[in-house]
């Protein structure tokens, strides 16, 4: 039993009833007394909020039903639990009391053990509700802080980051540069995309989990983004001696090919980067990784010859689902699913020991 003295307001117009209840509860609770409905309302309206009210029904001028109705109709007092302590024990009386918001009925003459048990129960429930309300307020404050950080990151970081990412490519295409200068600009561009990936992973995904993320759609050249992802991960697939096979509508990809989809390009880059990196990690060395685009179906399929481990096949797109990867976080396919859902895209996979794994995104 919590030893903190919770406040109980006893409302009854009969002194002997007040005395009986007071003697029963005074050692365990802090008590206040009201001998009429008006007095009870004055006490709570003056700010002396009880944790529980024991309320008689049959009182002159204002009966307990009206007192209960007024308390429940005021947002400042509506959460105070009310137990009717009354000689009125007809079924209709109890039904009316519960309809008005009472939490329990105790019949007169009272049974002391019963009163103590029911009072303790309601006090405990009230304390639990108050704790939950406090925790909810803390969660709301934390969420507001995250929202503010996200706003700063999106507007104060992402906007200049767009420039950092786009200017190197413009310079490479429009200015005569030495090879080492082009390499330096490429490094700047790659660092910009890496920063972008970090921002998206920590902020945008949180909002997608909450279902509050709003996609900023524009036309995306899927081929261009795909080439960028592959170039950024070139060192990985070269070390493993994997061959990257790109195709559009069943034909080998040419320099002039393009496929336009609608979405948020930076998120799309992040999603493709995660999925292709996962395919590289899962693929055996010296094997092909195929990236097949279909302009009619508006889809892309990423295939490698590695099979998804049996223990995570049912949770492949779940958060923290990983197996056999010491540095794996289990967030790559999870974030891909969230990004797909935020855009209204469909993502699915098939896997087997014989045919490997194919992830398909349909736009």
Buried (B, 14 or more C-beta within 10 A) or exposed (E): EEEEEBBBBBBBBEEEBBEBBBEBBEEBBBBBBBBBBEBBBEBBBEEEBBBBBBBBBBBEEBBBBBBBBBBBEEEEBEBBBBBBBBEBEEEEBBEBBEEBBBBBBBBBEBEEEEBBEBBBBBBEEBBEEEEEEEEEEEEEEEEEEBBEEBEEBBEEEBEEBEEBBEBBEEBBEEEEBEEEEBEEBBEEBBBBBEBBBEBBBEBBBBBBEEEEBEBEEEEBBBBEBBBBBBEBBEEEBEEBEBEBEBBBEEEEBEEEBEBEBEBBBBBBBBBBBBBBBBBBBBBEEEBEBBBBBBBEEBBBBBBBBBBBBEEBBEBBBEBEBBBEEEEBEBBBBBBBBBBBBBBEBEBEBEBEEEEBBBBBBBB
